[in-house]
């Protein structure tokens, strides 16, 4: 069962998202917060797996809250869910450690799918956000690419294989099946990759892999 938290200062939005998430038998809404400050308190108390976090909120905004949430002893995965499709929101959310970025007009089925994917260790970006991120990094200059390649030099050949599939968007289960290894082994490799690359989540690792030319 995925333990979810909704963070939004709009009561109607919280109610709608709660109804949507509770319609999925694999998801339980264990907390609802009206701002980022309350979200951090509730996440620590309820051992949240996935938090859906708005950006614009009083007291503490969603980007700042994401940084604090990811710093908890048992950090939840974070999906930024906002009305505003702005570049600064996309990049700042990912830099803060978000594992997903969706707009509030995303199809309900896709929101549920995102919760399951992120809980399983994958990532989910709204198509528009994904395109912007890819375009930005495809136009990265040569020094950035050189730094990225140097980071990848710290990985073993097997870890590079795992990173290649991770950057493609595969889940741990997909990677295990593709490379013929146990899922627990994949998790260990992913943990080592994130540490070696000095990144906090799979999205950042995937972007670095693209910088280095490991993926198209």
C-alpha beads as a LAMMPS data file, in Angstrom:
LAMMPS data file: protein, C-alpha beads

216 atoms
215 bonds

1 atom types
1 bond types

-500.0 500.0 xlo xhi
-500.0 500.0 ylo yhi
-500.0 500.0 zlo zhi

Masses

1 110.0

Atoms # bond

1 1 1 0.000 0.000 0.000
2 1 1 1.398 3.409 -1.004
3 1 1 1.073 5.988 1.790
4 1 1 0.368 9.342 0.132
5 1 1 0.217 12.930 1.334
6 1 1 -1.458 15.885 -0.402
7 1 1 0.032 19.353 0.077
8 1 1 -2.051 22.253 -1.244
9 1 1 -3.527 25.409 0.266
10 1 1 -6.738 25.002 -1.762
11 1 1 -9.252 22.857 0.157
12 1 1 -11.141 21.900 -3.007
13 1 1 -7.955 20.713 -4.672
14 1 1 -7.072 18.628 -1.629
15 1 1 -10.558 17.114 -1.581
16 1 1 -10.449 16.279 -5.298
17 1 1 -6.999 14.733 -5.125
18 1 1 -7.918 12.746 -2.026
19 1 1 -10.979 11.312 -3.767
20 1 1 -8.875 10.436 -6.810
21 1 1 -6.092 8.750 -4.854
22 1 1 -8.465 6.857 -2.573
23 1 1 -10.214 5.454 -5.670
24 1 1 -7.057 3.386 -6.227
25 1 1 -6.939 0.320 -3.972
26 1 1 -3.165 0.518 -3.842
27 1 1 -3.017 4.059 -2.443
28 1 1 -3.938 5.376 1.001
29 1 1 -4.032 9.103 1.782
30 1 1 -2.498 9.324 5.260
31 1 1 -2.073 13.110 5.539
32 1 1 -3.163 16.414 4.037
33 1 1 -1.252 19.661 4.545
34 1 1 -2.224 23.256 3.820
35 1 1 1.345 24.477 3.288
36 1 1 4.927 23.313 3.115
37 1 1 5.655 23.802 6.789
38 1 1 2.798 21.544 7.849
39 1 1 3.795 19.055 5.144
40 1 1 7.236 18.546 6.669
41 1 1 5.720 18.005 10.122
42 1 1 3.116 15.518 8.851
43 1 1 5.539 13.614 6.635
44 1 1 7.817 12.999 9.615
45 1 1 4.889 11.809 11.729
46 1 1 3.143 9.583 9.169
47 1 1 6.037 7.934 7.244
48 1 1 4.746 9.121 3.864
49 1 1 5.839 7.269 0.701
50 1 1 4.763 9.825 -1.916
51 1 1 3.858 13.489 -1.453
52 1 1 1.963 15.478 -4.078
53 1 1 3.107 19.042 -3.480
54 1 1 1.791 22.336 -4.876
55 1 1 4.303 25.127 -5.550
56 1 1 2.619 28.359 -4.498
57 1 1 1.608 28.172 -0.842
58 1 1 1.786 30.446 2.220
59 1 1 4.390 30.134 4.998
60 1 1 6.547 27.676 3.034
61 1 1 6.340 27.130 -0.742
62 1 1 6.463 23.727 -2.387
63 1 1 10.034 24.004 -3.664
64 1 1 11.412 24.793 -0.211
65 1 1 9.210 22.091 1.305
66 1 1 10.590 19.546 -1.166
67 1 1 14.130 20.277 0.018
68 1 1 13.103 19.697 3.629
69 1 1 11.043 16.604 2.805
70 1 1 13.957 15.001 0.991
71 1 1 16.143 15.686 4.030
72 1 1 13.976 13.710 6.450
73 1 1 15.221 10.461 7.982
74 1 1 12.576 8.620 5.947
75 1 1 12.145 10.970 2.972
76 1 1 9.028 10.640 0.828
77 1 1 9.196 10.731 -2.939
78 1 1 7.856 14.064 -4.186
79 1 1 5.653 14.867 -7.163
80 1 1 5.334 18.571 -7.830
81 1 1 1.752 19.216 -8.913
82 1 1 1.023 22.771 -10.025
83 1 1 -1.215 24.930 -12.210
84 1 1 1.702 26.936 -13.546
85 1 1 3.832 25.564 -16.385
86 1 1 6.901 27.715 -15.809
87 1 1 10.497 26.767 -16.569
88 1 1 11.731 27.995 -13.192
89 1 1 9.246 25.736 -11.412
90 1 1 10.340 22.683 -13.391
91 1 1 14.066 23.181 -12.862
92 1 1 13.792 24.332 -9.247
93 1 1 11.539 21.389 -8.330
94 1 1 13.936 18.866 -9.854
95 1 1 16.935 20.569 -8.263
96 1 1 15.185 20.383 -4.882
97 1 1 14.799 16.634 -5.289
98 1 1 11.352 16.137 -6.828
99 1 1 10.869 12.798 -8.607
100 1 1 8.004 14.033 -10.755
101 1 1 6.471 17.201 -12.170
102 1 1 2.852 17.301 -13.303
103 1 1 0.301 19.983 -14.095
104 1 1 -3.030 19.920 -12.289
105 1 1 -4.857 19.446 -15.597
106 1 1 -3.069 16.108 -16.077
107 1 1 -5.463 13.237 -16.772
108 1 1 -6.483 11.602 -13.459
109 1 1 -5.306 8.194 -14.664
110 1 1 -1.854 9.666 -15.348
111 1 1 -1.699 11.147 -11.849
112 1 1 -2.415 7.715 -10.374
113 1 1 0.168 6.169 -12.688
114 1 1 2.709 8.782 -11.585
115 1 1 2.164 7.938 -7.920
116 1 1 2.769 4.251 -8.595
117 1 1 5.826 4.887 -10.784
118 1 1 7.451 7.274 -8.350
119 1 1 6.720 4.991 -5.392
120 1 1 8.442 2.177 -7.312
121 1 1 11.551 4.297 -7.764
122 1 1 10.950 5.678 -11.240
123 1 1 10.200 9.257 -12.305
124 1 1 7.352 11.035 -14.073
125 1 1 7.390 14.343 -15.923
126 1 1 4.560 16.096 -17.701
127 1 1 5.328 15.904 -21.466
128 1 1 5.801 19.675 -21.728
129 1 1 8.147 19.735 -18.760
130 1 1 10.086 16.756 -20.112
131 1 1 10.546 18.438 -23.483
132 1 1 11.861 21.595 -21.865
133 1 1 14.301 19.695 -19.685
134 1 1 15.584 17.655 -22.616
135 1 1 15.931 20.742 -24.835
136 1 1 17.820 22.580 -22.136
137 1 1 20.287 19.764 -21.608
138 1 1 20.668 18.947 -25.285
139 1 1 21.976 22.469 -25.698
140 1 1 24.420 22.137 -22.831
141 1 1 27.891 23.347 -23.652
142 1 1 30.994 21.192 -23.979
143 1 1 32.391 21.880 -20.476
144 1 1 29.165 20.564 -18.949
145 1 1 29.391 17.430 -21.084
146 1 1 33.027 16.930 -20.082
147 1 1 32.145 17.180 -16.397
148 1 1 29.303 14.699 -16.860
149 1 1 31.587 12.206 -18.624
150 1 1 34.109 12.514 -15.790
151 1 1 31.362 11.691 -13.289
152 1 1 30.374 8.599 -15.259
153 1 1 33.997 7.430 -15.244
154 1 1 33.491 6.622 -11.548
155 1 1 30.937 3.930 -12.423
156 1 1 31.608 0.287 -13.169
157 1 1 30.524 -1.095 -16.554
158 1 1 27.528 -2.771 -14.892
159 1 1 26.515 0.448 -13.172
160 1 1 26.683 2.227 -16.528
161 1 1 24.364 -0.429 -17.958
162 1 1 21.919 0.197 -15.115
163 1 1 22.187 3.970 -15.558
164 1 1 21.481 3.663 -19.288
165 1 1 18.180 1.892 -18.615
166 1 1 17.369 4.184 -15.693
167 1 1 17.835 7.214 -17.935
168 1 1 15.447 5.617 -20.427
169 1 1 12.790 5.681 -17.716
170 1 1 12.817 1.991 -16.793
171 1 1 11.702 0.962 -13.309
172 1 1 13.900 -1.223 -11.098
173 1 1 11.813 -4.228 -12.125
174 1 1 12.307 -3.393 -15.820
175 1 1 16.059 -3.012 -15.339
176 1 1 16.257 -6.309 -13.446
177 1 1 14.442 -8.108 -16.261
178 1 1 16.513 -6.429 -18.964
179 1 1 19.868 -7.156 -17.376
180 1 1 19.032 -10.537 -15.835
181 1 1 19.605 -9.617 -12.213
182 1 1 17.630 -9.488 -8.978
183 1 1 15.602 -6.354 -8.269
184 1 1 17.399 -6.006 -4.929
185 1 1 20.691 -5.927 -6.825
186 1 1 19.352 -3.203 -9.105
187 1 1 18.339 -1.145 -6.056
188 1 1 21.865 -1.493 -4.674
189 1 1 23.355 -0.398 -8.010
190 1 1 21.006 2.610 -8.216
191 1 1 21.941 3.669 -4.694
192 1 1 25.629 3.422 -5.543
193 1 1 25.079 5.363 -8.817
194 1 1 23.288 8.239 -7.064
195 1 1 26.059 8.422 -4.485
196 1 1 28.864 8.265 -7.045
197 1 1 27.266 10.942 -9.235
198 1 1 26.435 13.102 -6.192
199 1 1 22.767 13.452 -7.171
200 1 1 19.636 12.985 -5.060
201 1 1 17.263 11.157 -7.404
202 1 1 16.817 9.274 -10.662
203 1 1 15.770 12.346 -12.656
204 1 1 19.024 14.131 -11.896
205 1 1 21.002 10.977 -12.683
206 1 1 19.191 10.635 -16.020
207 1 1 19.945 14.249 -16.936
208 1 1 23.612 13.765 -16.128
209 1 1 23.651 10.621 -18.278
210 1 1 22.234 12.608 -21.183
211 1 1 24.834 15.344 -20.615
212 1 1 27.548 12.713 -20.920
213 1 1 26.068 11.337 -24.129
214 1 1 25.204 7.993 -22.554
215 1 1 21.677 8.246 -23.953
216 1 1 20.105 10.037 -26.885

Bonds

1 1 1 2
2 1 2 3
3 1 3 4
4 1 4 5
5 1 5 6
6 1 6 7
7 1 7 8
8 1 8 9
9 1 9 10
10 1 10 11
11 1 11 12
12 1 12 13
13 1 13 14
14 1 14 15
15 1 15 16
16 1 16 17
17 1 17 18
18 1 18 19
19 1 19 20
20 1 20 21
21 1 21 22
22 1 22 23
23 1 23 24
24 1 24 25
25 1 25 26
26 1 26 27
27 1 27 28
28 1 28 29
29 1 29 30
30 1 30 31
31 1 31 32
32 1 32 33
33 1 33 34
34 1 34 35
35 1 35 36
36 1 36 37
37 1 37 38
38 1 38 39
39 1 39 40
40 1 40 41
41 1 41 42
42 1 42 43
43 1 43 44
44 1 44 45
45 1 45 46
46 1 46 47
47 1 47 48
48 1 48 49
49 1 49 50
50 1 50 51
51 1 51 52
52 1 52 53
53 1 53 54
54 1 54 55
55 1 55 56
56 1 56 57
57 1 57 58
58 1 58 59
59 1 59 60
60 1 60 61
61 1 61 62
62 1 62 63
63 1 63 64
64 1 64 65
65 1 65 66
66 1 66 67
67 1 67 68
68 1 68 69
69 1 69 70
70 1 70 71
71 1 71 72
72 1 72 73
73 1 73 74
74 1 74 75
75 1 75 76
76 1 76 77
77 1 77 78
78 1 78 79
79 1 79 80
80 1 80 81
81 1 81 82
82 1 82 83
83 1 83 84
84 1 84 85
85 1 85 86
86 1 86 87
87 1 87 88
88 1 88 89
89 1 89 90
90 1 90 91
91 1 91 92
92 1 92 93
93 1 93 94
94 1 94 95
95 1 95 96
96 1 96 97
97 1 97 98
98 1 98 99
99 1 99 100
100 1 100 101
101 1 101 102
102 1 102 103
103 1 103 104
104 1 104 105
105 1 105 106
106 1 106 107
107 1 107 108
108 1 108 109
109 1 109 110
110 1 110 111
111 1 111 112
112 1 112 113
113 1 113 114
114 1 114 115
115 1 115 116
116 1 116 117
117 1 117 118
118 1 118 119
119 1 119 120
120 1 120 121
121 1 121 122
122 1 122 123
123 1 123 124
124 1 124 125
125 1 125 126
126 1 126 127
127 1 127 128
128 1 128 129
129 1 129 130
130 1 130 131
131 1 131 132
132 1 132 133
133 1 133 134
134 1 134 135
135 1 135 136
136 1 136 137
137 1 137 138
138 1 138 139
139 1 139 140
140 1 140 141
141 1 141 142
142 1 142 143
143 1 143 144
144 1 144 145
145 1 145 146
146 1 146 147
147 1 147 148
148 1 148 149
149 1 149 150
150 1 150 151
151 1 151 152
152 1 152 153
153 1 153 154
154 1 154 155
155 1 155 156
156 1 156 157
157 1 157 158
158 1 158 159
159 1 159 160
160 1 160 161
161 1 161 162
162 1 162 163
163 1 163 164
164 1 164 165
165 1 165 166
166 1 166 167
167 1 167 168
168 1 168 169
169 1 169 170
170 1 170 171
171 1 171 172
172 1 172 173
173 1 173 174
174 1 174 175
175 1 175 176
176 1 176 177
177 1 177 178
178 1 178 179
179 1 179 180
180 1 180 181
181 1 181 182
182 1 182 183
183 1 183 184
184 1 184 185
185 1 185 186
186 1 186 187
187 1 187 188
188 1 188 189
189 1 189 190
190 1 190 191
191 1 191 192
192 1 192 193
193 1 193 194
194 1 194 195
195 1 195 196
196 1 196 197
197 1 197 198
198 1 198 199
199 1 199 200
200 1 200 201
201 1 201 202
202 1 202 203
203 1 203 204
204 1 204 205
205 1 205 206
206 1 206 207
207 1 207 208
208 1 208 209
209 1 209 210
210 1 210 211
211 1 211 212
212 1 212 213
213 1 213 214
214 1 214 215
215 1 215 216
